[in-house]
């Protein structure tokens, strides 16, 4: 008998999330994972590595709570935003009974985490304006516990409309949690929905240090919610989720100097993004440049597969989204350094 047959049926049938690292590629310019081009320099004190770490390191909790404008009781530190997603599903969804709602095209880990845990997935695609179809979502609230909205949305870059979000929150009161994934919000902080936490106990916000803070390799994320929700998640989270070195580096990233570095990085990325967008919109092979709210641009080319292949031949690894609903010929370009953006534009110019 194959060992595979001993695994849960959901796991046997599961197709794992195709992360940038799993997809791989051959090249020297990596613009496929929405990573920062650099991470900064940090110090590490190894004298406490013989001790188990704090479940919720206070130096990180307090620093991020102050940064996000919430109380420490409203915050959970997790192993990246992905663990926050997983914990919400495991805490609130009964396997084989409850559902989550996603709005494709969007971040793939919402569905993967639900599948892994035997939870149903209801896909309510984005509407023609690439916004969540609030009326259609409200119609699906029966047996739904979690609604995942990504803002800015990965990969399209669109922001959730606040008035629509409030309408959905009102409808979901006492029925479901609405989770707004703000992994990229530092690139447009004025559009954060965290200000609604005080009025809507069913709202949850996901954050991370992976993008604007340049610490994707650290795997440090945050869940913002009411103390009641945080208390429930603390029942499910493993006893030692945040390694001591992670806590030390995260605390440094959140101090005054670290925050200043992040803001400088964001300003540079936003400027490079603006310049790249202008060049792309003027290119004859570009049909559409999607919303520019993250550290990436999703671009529809007249011949996306050919463009992707030309970039790969030049050693530039991008992310192809042509197999996602409504994204034929669409390529996502992470904003890298000036030199890397120049390399992208050079390949584009070769075909003019």
C-alpha positions as CSV (number, residue, x, y, z in Angstrom):
1,X,0.0,0.0,0.0
2,X,1.3,3.4,-0.9
3,X,2.0,5.6,2.1
4,X,0.1,8.4,0.3
5,X,-3.1,6.5,1.0
6,X,-2.6,7.0,4.7
7,X,-2.8,10.8,4.3
8,X,-6.1,12.7,4.7
9,X,-8.2,12.7,1.5
10,X,-7.9,16.5,1.3
11,X,-4.1,16.4,1.4
12,X,-4.0,13.6,-1.2
13,X,-6.1,15.8,-3.6
14,X,-4.3,19.1,-2.7
15,X,-2.3,21.1,-5.2
16,X,0.2,23.1,-3.1
17,X,0.5,26.8,-3.5
18,X,2.9,27.7,-6.2
19,X,5.1,30.2,-4.5
20,X,7.8,32.0,-6.4
21,X,10.5,29.8,-4.9
22,X,8.6,26.6,-5.8
23,X,8.2,27.7,-9.3
24,X,11.8,28.7,-9.5
25,X,13.5,29.8,-12.7
26,X,17.0,30.6,-14.0
27,X,18.1,34.1,-13.9
28,X,20.0,36.9,-12.0
29,X,17.2,39.4,-11.6
30,X,14.3,38.1,-9.4
31,X,11.2,40.2,-9.8
32,X,8.6,37.5,-9.2
33,X,7.9,37.3,-5.5
34,X,7.2,41.0,-4.5
35,X,10.3,41.0,-2.3
36,X,12.3,44.1,-1.4
37,X,15.6,44.6,-3.1
38,X,17.5,44.9,0.2
39,X,16.8,44.2,3.9
40,X,19.0,46.5,6.0
41,X,21.5,45.5,8.7
42,X,20.6,44.0,12.1
43,X,22.4,42.9,15.2
44,X,21.8,39.5,16.9
45,X,22.3,38.6,20.6
46,X,22.8,34.9,20.8
47,X,23.0,34.6,24.6
48,X,19.3,33.6,25.0
49,X,19.2,31.0,22.3
50,X,19.3,28.2,24.9
51,X,15.9,29.3,26.2
52,X,12.5,28.8,24.6
53,X,11.2,32.1,23.2
54,X,8.2,34.1,24.4
55,X,5.0,33.0,22.6
56,X,4.2,36.7,22.0
57,X,7.5,38.7,22.5
58,X,6.4,41.9,24.2
59,X,9.1,44.0,22.5
60,X,7.5,43.1,19.1
61,X,3.9,43.2,20.2
62,X,4.2,46.7,21.8
63,X,6.3,48.1,19.0
64,X,3.9,47.0,16.2
65,X,0.8,47.9,18.2
66,X,2.2,51.5,18.5
67,X,3.0,51.5,14.8
68,X,-0.4,50.2,13.8
69,X,-2.3,52.4,16.2
70,X,-3.9,49.6,18.2
71,X,-3.6,48.3,21.7
72,X,-1.3,45.3,22.4
73,X,-4.4,43.2,23.3
74,X,-5.6,43.7,19.7
75,X,-2.5,42.1,18.2
76,X,-1.1,38.7,17.5
77,X,2.4,38.1,16.1
78,X,2.6,35.1,13.7
79,X,5.0,33.3,11.4
80,X,4.2,35.6,8.4
81,X,0.8,36.7,7.4
82,X,0.2,33.1,6.2
83,X,0.0,31.7,9.7
84,X,-2.5,34.4,10.6
85,X,-4.7,33.2,7.7
86,X,-4.3,29.5,8.8
87,X,-5.1,30.3,12.4
88,X,-8.3,32.1,11.5
89,X,-9.5,29.1,9.5
90,X,-8.6,26.6,12.1
91,X,-10.1,28.7,14.9
92,X,-13.4,29.6,13.3
93,X,-14.3,27.0,10.6
94,X,-15.7,23.6,11.3
95,X,-14.2,21.1,8.8
96,X,-16.7,19.7,6.4
97,X,-19.3,22.2,7.5
98,X,-18.2,25.8,7.2
99,X,-16.9,27.9,4.2
100,X,-14.7,30.8,3.5
101,X,-15.3,33.3,0.7
102,X,-12.6,34.5,-1.6
103,X,-12.7,36.9,-4.5
104,X,-10.6,35.7,-7.4
105,X,-8.2,36.6,-8.8
106,X,-6.5,37.0,-5.4
107,X,-3.8,35.6,-3.1
108,X,-3.8,31.8,-3.3
109,X,-3.1,30.9,0.3
110,X,-6.7,31.6,1.5
111,X,-7.9,28.7,-0.6
112,X,-5.0,26.5,0.1
113,X,-5.3,26.9,3.8
114,X,-9.1,26.2,3.6
115,X,-8.5,23.0,1.5
116,X,-5.8,21.8,3.9
117,X,-8.2,22.1,6.8
118,X,-11.2,20.5,5.0
119,X,-13.1,23.8,4.8
120,X,-15.2,24.8,1.9
121,X,-14.3,27.6,-0.5
122,X,-16.9,29.9,-2.1
123,X,-15.4,32.0,-4.9
124,X,-17.2,35.2,-5.6
125,X,-15.1,36.7,-8.4
126,X,-14.3,40.4,-8.5
127,X,-16.7,42.5,-10.5
128,X,-16.0,44.4,-13.7
129,X,-14.4,47.2,-11.7
130,X,-12.2,44.6,-10.0
131,X,-14.0,45.2,-6.7
132,X,-15.5,42.6,-4.4
133,X,-19.1,41.9,-5.4
134,X,-20.6,42.8,-2.0
135,X,-24.2,41.9,-2.8
136,X,-23.1,38.4,-4.1
137,X,-20.9,37.9,-1.0
138,X,-23.8,38.8,1.3
139,X,-26.0,36.2,-0.4
140,X,-23.3,33.6,0.5
141,X,-23.1,34.3,4.2
142,X,-25.0,31.2,5.3
143,X,-22.4,28.6,6.6
144,X,-19.7,31.1,5.8
145,X,-17.3,32.1,8.7
146,X,-14.6,34.0,7.0
147,X,-14.5,36.5,4.1
148,X,-11.0,37.2,2.7
149,X,-10.4,40.5,1.0
150,X,-6.9,41.5,-0.1
151,X,-6.2,45.3,-0.2
152,X,-4.1,46.1,-2.1
153,X,-5.1,43.0,-3.9
154,X,-2.4,40.6,-5.0
155,X,-2.0,40.4,-8.0
156,X,-4.3,43.2,-9.4
157,X,-3.2,46.0,-7.0
158,X,-6.8,47.2,-6.4
159,X,-8.0,48.6,-3.1
160,X,-11.2,47.6,-1.3
161,X,-13.7,50.4,-1.3
162,X,-14.4,51.6,2.3
163,X,-18.1,52.1,1.8
164,X,-18.6,48.7,0.3
165,X,-16.5,47.2,3.1
166,X,-18.6,48.8,5.8
167,X,-21.8,47.5,4.1
168,X,-20.3,44.0,4.1
169,X,-19.3,44.4,7.8
170,X,-22.8,45.4,8.7
171,X,-24.2,42.4,6.9
172,X,-21.7,40.0,8.5
173,X,-22.2,41.2,12.1
174,X,-22.7,38.1,14.3
175,X,-22.4,35.9,11.3
176,X,-18.9,36.0,9.9
177,X,-15.5,37.7,10.2
178,X,-14.3,39.9,7.4
179,X,-10.5,39.6,7.0
180,X,-8.7,42.4,5.1
181,X,-5.2,41.3,4.1
182,X,-3.0,44.5,4.1
183,X,0.3,42.9,3.3
184,X,1.1,45.8,0.9
185,X,-0.5,48.7,2.8
186,X,2.7,50.5,3.6
187,X,2.8,51.5,-0.1
188,X,-0.5,53.4,0.3
189,X,-1.0,53.7,4.1
190,X,-3.8,56.3,3.8
191,X,-6.1,53.5,2.5
192,X,-5.7,51.2,5.5
193,X,-8.9,49.9,6.9
194,X,-7.4,49.5,10.4
195,X,-9.3,52.6,11.5
196,X,-12.5,50.6,11.3
197,X,-11.4,48.1,14.0
198,X,-12.9,50.2,16.8
199,X,-16.4,50.1,15.2
200,X,-16.5,46.7,13.8
201,X,-15.6,43.7,16.1
202,X,-16.0,41.3,13.1
203,X,-13.1,43.0,11.2
204,X,-9.7,41.4,11.2
205,X,-6.6,42.9,9.5
206,X,-3.5,40.9,8.3
207,X,-0.1,42.6,8.1
208,X,3.5,41.5,7.5
209,X,7.1,42.6,7.6
210,X,7.8,40.8,4.4
211,X,7.2,43.6,1.9
212,X,7.9,47.2,2.8
213,X,10.1,46.2,5.7
214,X,12.2,44.1,3.4
215,X,12.1,41.0,5.7
216,X,10.4,38.3,3.7
217,X,13.0,35.8,5.0
218,X,12.2,36.6,8.6
219,X,8.6,35.2,8.4
220,X,7.0,37.7,10.8
221,X,3.4,38.8,10.4
222,X,0.6,40.3,12.5
223,X,-3.1,39.8,13.0
224,X,-5.1,42.9,14.2
225,X,-8.5,42.3,15.7
226,X,-10.6,42.6,18.9
227,X,-9.1,41.2,22.1
228,X,-11.8,38.5,21.9
229,X,-10.6,37.3,18.5
230,X,-7.0,37.5,19.6
231,X,-7.7,35.4,22.7
232,X,-9.3,32.7,20.6
233,X,-6.4,32.6,18.2
234,X,-4.0,32.3,21.1
235,X,-5.7,29.0,22.0
236,X,-4.7,27.6,18.7
237,X,-1.3,29.1,17.9
238,X,1.7,26.8,18.8
239,X,3.5,27.5,22.1
240,X,6.7,29.0,20.5
241,X,5.8,30.5,17.2
242,X,8.3,33.4,17.1
243,X,12.0,32.4,17.3
244,X,14.2,34.5,19.4
245,X,16.3,35.8,16.4
246,X,13.0,36.8,14.6
247,X,11.8,38.7,17.6
248,X,15.1,40.6,17.9
249,X,15.2,41.6,14.3
250,X,11.5,42.5,14.2
251,X,11.9,44.8,17.2
252,X,14.8,46.5,15.5
253,X,12.8,46.9,12.3
254,X,10.1,48.6,14.3
255,X,12.3,51.1,16.2
256,X,12.6,54.7,15.1
257,X,15.6,54.0,12.9
258,X,13.9,50.9,11.4
259,X,10.7,52.7,10.6
260,X,12.7,55.5,9.0
261,X,14.4,53.0,6.8
262,X,11.1,51.5,5.8
263,X,9.6,54.8,4.9
264,X,12.7,55.7,2.7
265,X,12.4,52.3,1.0
266,X,8.7,52.8,0.3
267,X,9.3,56.3,-1.2
268,X,12.0,54.9,-3.5
269,X,9.9,51.9,-4.6
270,X,6.9,54.1,-5.3
271,X,9.0,56.5,-7.4
272,X,10.5,53.6,-9.4
273,X,7.0,52.2,-9.8
274,X,5.6,55.5,-11.1
275,X,8.5,55.8,-13.7
276,X,8.1,52.2,-14.8
277,X,4.4,52.6,-15.2
278,X,4.8,55.6,-17.4
279,X,7.2,53.7,-19.7
280,X,4.9,50.7,-19.8
281,X,1.8,52.7,-20.7
282,X,3.7,54.3,-23.6
283,X,4.8,50.8,-25.0
284,X,2.9,49.6,-28.0
285,X,2.7,46.0,-26.7
286,X,1.2,47.0,-23.4
287,X,-2.6,46.8,-23.3
288,X,-3.2,47.7,-19.6
289,X,-1.3,48.6,-16.5
290,X,-3.3,47.6,-13.4
291,X,-3.7,49.6,-10.2
292,X,-0.3,50.7,-8.7
293,X,-0.9,50.4,-5.0
294,X,1.7,47.7,-4.0
295,X,5.4,47.1,-4.7
296,X,4.5,45.6,-8.1
297,X,2.7,46.2,-11.3
298,X,0.4,43.8,-13.0
299,X,0.6,44.4,-16.8
300,X,-1.4,43.0,-19.7
301,X,0.7,42.6,-22.8
302,X,-0.5,41.9,-26.3
303,X,1.6,38.7,-26.2
304,X,2.2,37.9,-22.6
305,X,3.8,34.5,-23.0
306,X,6.3,35.8,-25.6
307,X,7.2,38.7,-23.3
308,X,7.7,36.4,-20.3
309,X,10.0,34.2,-22.4
310,X,12.1,37.1,-23.6
311,X,12.5,38.4,-20.0
312,X,13.5,34.9,-18.9
313,X,16.0,34.6,-21.7
314,X,17.6,37.8,-20.4
315,X,17.8,36.4,-16.9
316,X,14.8,38.4,-15.6
317,X,12.3,36.3,-13.7
318,X,8.8,37.7,-13.5
319,X,5.4,36.1,-12.5
320,X,3.0,34.9,-15.2
321,X,-0.7,35.1,-14.2
322,X,-2.1,34.1,-17.6
323,X,-3.8,31.0,-16.0
324,X,-5.8,33.0,-13.5
325,X,-9.4,34.1,-14.3
326,X,-9.6,37.3,-16.3
327,X,-5.8,37.7,-16.5
328,X,-4.8,36.4,-19.9
329,X,-1.5,37.7,-21.1
330,X,-0.9,39.4,-17.6
331,X,2.6,39.5,-16.1
332,X,3.4,40.8,-12.6
333,X,6.6,42.8,-12.2
334,X,8.0,43.3,-8.7
335,X,9.6,46.8,-8.3
336,X,13.3,46.2,-7.8
337,X,16.3,48.5,-8.0
338,X,16.8,51.2,-10.6
339,X,19.3,48.9,-12.3
340,X,16.8,46.1,-12.4
341,X,14.0,48.3,-13.7
342,X,16.4,49.6,-16.4
343,X,17.0,46.0,-17.4
344,X,13.3,45.3,-17.8
345,X,12.8,48.4,-19.9
346,X,15.8,47.4,-22.1
347,X,14.2,44.1,-23.0
348,X,11.0,45.9,-23.7
349,X,12.7,48.4,-26.0
350,X,14.3,45.6,-28.0
351,X,10.9,44.7,-29.5
352,X,9.9,48.1,-30.6
